[in-house]
Amino acid sequence: MHSLPAPTFDIKSARVAVLMGGLSMERDISIMSGTGVLDALRVQGVDAFAFDPGVRPLAQLVDEGVTHAFIALHGRFGEDGAVQGALELLGIPYTGSGVMASSLAMDKTMTKRIWQSAGLQTPKYHLLAGSFASQADKELKLRQVADDLGYPLIVKPPHEGSSIGVSRVGNFEELVRAYDIAHALDPDVLCETFVSGFELTCPVLGDALSAQALPVVRIQAPQAGYDYANKYFTDAVQYHCPSGLSPEVEAQVQALSVNAFKALGCSGWGRADLMLCEKTGQAFLLEMNTSPGMTSHSLVPMSAKAAGMSYEALCAHILGQAKTHIQRTQKSEASKAASGALE
């Protein structure tokens, strides 16, 4: 790993809110991530405290004298640009990607479209947007999707994370059930070709100029799959880091992950999820996480450790790159002052 950029500020002089909890279905995981980050920052002498946007208005960050925010939120209203936009308005530097990249990466369909336009390989897919007029219309469309993609295929809600609502299906009856599960969570449903092979993940640190990949993690899941329960609450999954891939393939996966990160305009940190096809040896991008998990089962800390970076050092580095992404002009500052005068 090349040398990482220096911190943009002295983290020990900052007043840091670790944002955790929130309003998404990944709330419990976010609290686990945030608690780990909070402990890691405090042990390094950082003035940090927990802040839950699910129960407190973000405007209270100003009342608390917060100078920087570490975003440990996952899913909607935390990883999708919503919180990032609010922090931009408040003028509080924050960790990770800005509003646009966060929003794009949270939408798996938009992510795939951007990757395809950049010539980056991702599984073939169909987006089923909105609701169908009748059960007959739904079944007709699902049969058309299955005919095009073939079985097995993956069905998922495109705006959720942590494998919530994701199903692997092998026949039409399973496809109908999987569609209903996903549609209950999201008005849109994403169906994509299943790629058989190694499941991989690759963290990336930096921004468009300095982005670099950490070691690849190979995930060996049980027969039930790498689902929500196995990700966070069991020890059934085996993680291999070093990945066991050849140096050439490891380098290719890392380069693809960095390119995927850059194509979306990500910055700070992120984690690409991929499949390595067992037949062709080709890597396919699945998604980009802009606020990855930081729990005891999480993959970014595992990869960083293999690169010689402790959990505490990783948290300090991520915090040290916190920033706002929308430049404040003289006019916007004048508008801010004028608004204050009217209050």
N, C-alpha and C positions, 0 to 999 in steps of 0.2 A: 504494500500500500504506500502510495506517495504521501509526502507530508501534507497535512490538512491545513486549510486556511487558519490564520490566527483569529482569536475572538475579536469581535468588533467592539467590545466593551468589557469592563472589569465586572465579572459576574458577582463578585463578592461585595460590590458597591450597589448592587441592584436590589430592588424590592420585587420579588417574583411571585406571581400567582400561577400555581399549577392547576390548569383547568381540567377537571375530571368529573365523571358522572354524566351530566347532560340529559338529553331527551330521547336518545335513540335506543333501539333494541340492544345495543352493545353497551348499555350503561354500566352493568356490573363489571364487564371486562375493563372498561375505561377507569373505573375506580381502582381496580387492581393495578393497572398500568400507572395511574397517577400516584398511587401510594408508593410504588417502587421508586418513581422519579423523585417524589418529594423527599423521601428518606435519603436518596443518593445525593441530592443537592444540599440538604441540611448538614450531612456529615462532612461536606466540603466547606462549610461555613457560609453558605448562601442563605440570605434572609428570604425564605420561601414559605408559602402557606397554601393550603388547599382551597380551591374555589369551585363550587358546583353551579354552572350556569342553568342547571335544571331546577334549582330552587332559589337562586339569587339573580337579580338583574345584572347584566354585564356592566351597566353604568356605575355600579358600586365599586368597580375596580378603581375608578378615579378617586372615590372617597377613601379607599384603602391606601392610596398613595403608590399604586403599582407602577413600576417603571417598565416591566417586561412580563410577558405571559408565555408559559410553557404549555403548549396544547397537547394534552394527553387524552383528548376526546376521540371517540371512534364513531363512524357512521354519520347519520343525518344530523344536522344542526351542530356539527362539530368538525367534520372532516370534509364537508361539501361546499365550503366557501362562506357559509352563513356567519359563523363566528369570526372568521377572518375579516369579513366585511365590516362587522361591528367594531373590531379592534382597529381597523384602519380609520374608521370615523372617530374613535376615541383617541387615536394617535399613539397607541400602545404597541411597541414592537413585539412580535410573536414568532414562535418557532415554526419551521416548515414552510410549505408553499403558500403563495398568495391566493387571492380570491379566485382568479380565473383557473389556474392549474388545479386548485383544490376541487372546484366545481366540475371540471372536465374529468378528472380522475375518478371522482365518485360516481360518475355516470359511465357504466361499463360500455354502453353502446357508443357514446361519443368518443370514449377512449379508443375503441376499436377502429372507428372511422378515421381518427387522426393517425393512428399507427399505420393503417392501410395507405393513407395518403402519403406517408413518409416512407413507404416501402418496407415496413416492418411486419413480420409474419405473425398473424393471429388466427385462431380457428375460424372457419366459415360459420356464418350465423344468420339467423332471422330474428327480427324484432317484431313482436306482436304488441302493438300499441293500443291502449284503450280496451274497451269491452266489446264483445260481439253482440249482435242483435238477437241471436238465438243460439241454442245448444247445437243445432244443426250447422250453423255457420262456423261455430267454434271447432267442431269436429272436422269439418271440411278443411279448414285452414290448417289444423294440426296435422292432418294426413298429408297435405301438400308440403308442409315443413319436413315431416319425417321422410317423405319420398325424396326430397332434395338433400337433406343432411345425412340420412341413413341412421340406423341404430348401431350401437348405443349413441345417445346424445345427452347433452347437459342442459338442464332447464334451471333458470335462476331469475330472481328479481334484480334488475340492473342497478338499483340504487341502495342495495344493502351490502354489508360486509360480513366477515367472520363465517362465511359459508351458510349464513342464515337463509333458509328457503331454497337451498340448492339441491337438486336431485339428479341422479344419473338414471336414465330410463332405457329399457331394452325392448319395449313393445308399446303398442298404442294405448292400452289400458293404463300403463304406468305413465305415459305421456300426458294423458288427460288429468290424472291425479296430480302430477307434478305441476302442470299448468295452474291448476286450481290453488295449490299451495303457494306458488309464487305470486299469483295474481291477488291473493288475499293480503299480500304484503306490499304490493307495488302495482299501480295501474298498468304498467308495461311489463312484459315478460320476454326475456332473452333466451333463445334456444341456440345452441352452438354444437358443432361437431365435437365428439369426444376424441381426445388424443390419447392413445394408449402408450404409456411409457413412464419415465421418471418424473415425479413432481419435484420442482425446484423452486427456490426463492433466492433472490439476490438483492441485498440492501445497497443503496447508493447514498453517498454523502456529498454535499457541495451544491453548486449552482451550475448554470449553463456553461461557465468557463472552467470551473474547478471540479465538476462532478467526477467521482471515481467510485468504482464498485468495491464492496467488501467481498470476502469469500462466499462462494455459493454454498447453500445448504440443500442437501438432498433429503427429501421427506419420504419415509417408508411407513405408510399408513396400514392399519389392519383392514380386514375384509369389509368392515362397515364404512371405511373411507375416512378422509381427513375432514370430518364434519365439526360442527360447533363444539360438541361434547369432547371429542378427541383432541381438539385444538387446545382446550383450556382446562379440562377437568379430569383427564385420565393420563396414565403413563403408557398407553398402548401404542403410541406413535414413536417410531425411531427416527432420530435426526442424525444425519451424517455431515459433519463439518470438521475436517475436509470432506468434500462431497464424494470423493472416490472417482470422479470423472477424470478423464485424461487432461493434462495441462492445456491441450489445444481446445478441447470442448469447454472446459472451465473458462478459458479466456474468451471464447465466442459468446458464451452465455453472459459473461460480465459486460462485454462490449454491447450486446443487444440490450441489456438492462439499462446501461447508461444512455444509449440512444433513445430508448423508450421514455426515460426520465426527461431527457432534453426535449423530445418532441412535444410533450405535454406542457413544457414550460415550468417544470417542477424545480424546487430549490430547497436548500436546508438538508432534508433527508427524505427518504422514501424507500419502498421495497417493491420490487417487481416479482410477480408470481408467474411461473412458466411451466410448460410441459415439454419434455424432451422425447420426441417420438421414437419408440423402440425400433420401428421399421426403417425409418429414413435417417435417424440421427439429427433431425432438424428441430430446433427449439421454436416453440410457439408461445407468444405472450398472451397471458390471460387477463391480468389487471395490474394496476399500480396503486399501492397504498401510500397516501401522503401523510398519514398519522398512524404508523404501524404500532402494534402492541408492544408493551414494555413490561410484560408479566414474566413470571418465572419460566413459562413455557414459550416465551416469545423468541422470534427468530433473528431479529436485528441484534439484540445483545449477544446471542449465541455466535453469530457471524463476527461481530466486533471482537469478541473474546479470542476467536481463532486468529484474528489479525493483530492480537496483542493489546487490545483496548479493553479496559475493565468497564463494568456497567457504570460506575461512577464517572469515569473519564468520558464515556459516551454521552451521558446526560449533560455533563459540563460542556462538551463540544457542541451539542445540539443547541443548548441554551445560548452559547457564545455567538452563534450565528443568527440569533433572533433579530428581526427587522420588520419595518413596514415596507410595503411594496409599491404603494402609490405615492408619488412625489407630491409634497405639499408646496404649492406655489405661493408667491407673495399675495396673490388675489385671494386664495383660500384662507390664508392666515388673516387677511383683512376682514374677510367674511365672518371668520370665527370671532374676531374681536367685536364686530358689529352685532353679531347674534348675542354675545354676552352683554352688550350694552342695552339690549332690548329686554333682557330678563329682569 
